[in-house]
Amino acid sequence: MTNIVGIAQIIISVMLMAAILLQQRGTGSSAIMGGSSASYYTKRGFEKVLFTSTIVLVILFLAAAVANIFLY
């Protein structure tokens, strides 16, 4: 049983890394560097799906990590 959770955690971590690397870079850096805050940006289409799937993968990864701790 612990092997299944460990393998699932590895698969989820690889998917999480891919989801993070596929996201657009520099979307929030203009506000940090003093850029104008007049532009309002919403996520649409694939970008929104990727954002929500990243959150779901983080939750699944944390659940697998907690399950792995309790199984040992």
C-alpha positions in Angstrom: 0.0 0.0 0.0 2.8 2.4 0.8 4.4 1.6 -2.6 1.2 2.7 -4.4 1.1 6.0 -2.5 4.7 6.6 -3.2 4.3 5.9 -6.9 1.2 8.2 -7.0 3.2 10.9 -5.3 6.0 10.7 -7.9 3.5 10.8 -10.7 1.6 13.8 -9.2 4.9 15.6 -8.6 6.0 15.2 -12.2 2.6 16.5 -13.4 2.8 19.4 -11.0 6.3 20.4 -12.3 4.9 20.3 -15.8 1.9 22.4 -14.9 4.1 25.0 -13.2 6.6 25.2 -16.1 3.8 25.6 -18.7 2.3 28.7 -17.0 3.0 32.1 -18.5 6.0 33.9 -17.1 6.1 37.5 -15.9 2.3 38.0 -15.5 2.6 39.6 -12.2 6.0 41.2 -12.3 4.9 44.6 -13.6 3.1 45.4 -10.3 6.2 44.5 -8.4 8.5 46.6 -10.5 6.2 49.7 -10.3 4.3 49.2 -13.5 0.9 50.6 -14.0 -1.9 48.8 -12.2 -4.5 50.1 -14.6 -4.5 47.0 -16.7 -6.8 44.3 -15.5 -5.9 40.7 -16.5 -8.2 37.7 -16.3 -7.2 34.2 -17.1 -9.1 32.6 -20.0 -9.2 29.3 -21.8 -6.2 27.0 -21.4 -4.5 29.4 -19.0 -7.4 29.2 -16.6 -7.6 25.3 -16.9 -3.9 25.1 -16.2 -4.1 27.4 -13.2 -7.0 25.4 -11.6 -5.3 22.1 -12.4 -2.1 23.3 -10.7 -4.1 24.1 -7.6 -5.8 20.6 -7.7 -2.4 18.9 -8.2 -0.9 20.8 -5.2 -3.8 19.6 -3.0 -3.4 16.0 -4.3 0.3 16.1 -3.7 -0.2 17.3 -0.1 -2.8 14.7 0.5 -0.5 12.0 -0.8 2.3 13.3 1.4 0.1 13.2 4.5 -1.1 9.7 3.6 2.4 8.6 3.1 3.4 9.9 6.6 0.4 8.1 8.2 1.1 4.8 6.4 4.6 4.6 7.7 
